[in-house]
Amino acid sequence: MTDLVLRDIDPILSERIRRVAQARGWSPDEAVLRLLEQGLFASEEEVRGGFENMEVGALSDAIAALKLLPAGKGF
C-alpha cells in the first residue's frame, strides 16, 4: 500500500479524527483511511448526482474541453 503523509493538519481536525478513532475502536491510521474512504464515497455520489457512468464520463469530458477555451472578455 502507498504511504500517505499529511502535514500541517489543523489541530481541531486532528482531535476530531482521534475522537472518532477512539469511539470506533480504530487505530489512528485506520480511522484516517476509513474517513477518507467515506468522504470519497460521499463526494463521488454528490458529483454523480444520479447520472449514469456514461453520462458522468461525457460530463467530465465536456468540462475538460470547456477548461481549454480561452477566457472570455466578461460581461
N, C-alpha and C positions, 0 to 999 in steps of 0.2 A: 504494500500500500504506500502511496505517496505521502510524505510528511508535509504538514501544513503548519506554518509558523504565523501566528497572529501577534502583531506588535501594536503598542500604543492603544490597547483596549481600554475603553472608558471604565473606571473603577466600578461604577454603578452596574454596567453591563456584566462585568466580571462577577460581581456579587450575585446578580440575578442568576447567572449560569450556575454558580456554586450552590445556590439555594435549590434550584431545580434538580441538580445532580444529587444533592443530599436527600431531597424529598422522594426521588425516584429510586434511590439506591444505586445510582450510576457513578462511575468514576468521572472525574472532570473531563477526561478525553472522550469518554463515551457520551457524556452529556453534550459536548460541543458537536460531535458528529451527528447525534440524533436530532438536535435542534436545528442544525444546518440542513439536514435532510428534510425535516418537517417544513422548514421555511421555504426550501426549494419547491416542494410539492405545492405549497400554498401559492407561491409566486407563479409557478407554471400553470396552475389551474386558473389563476387570475388572468394571465396572459391569454390563455386559450379562450376563456370566456364562452365556452360552449362550441367553439369551432372544431371541426374535424381535423385530423392530422394534415390532410392535403390542403385544407384551407389555411392552416397555420403556416405551412411552408410557402404558399402563394403570398400570404400577407407579409411574411418575413422578407421574401424576395422583393416585393413592391416597396417596402420600407427601405431596404438596402439601395434600391435603384433611386428612390427619392433623395437619399442622402448624397448621392453622386451629383445631383443637379447643382448648378451654381446658385448662390444666394440671390434672391430677388432684390429689387430696389425698395421694397416696402410699399406701404400704402400712403 
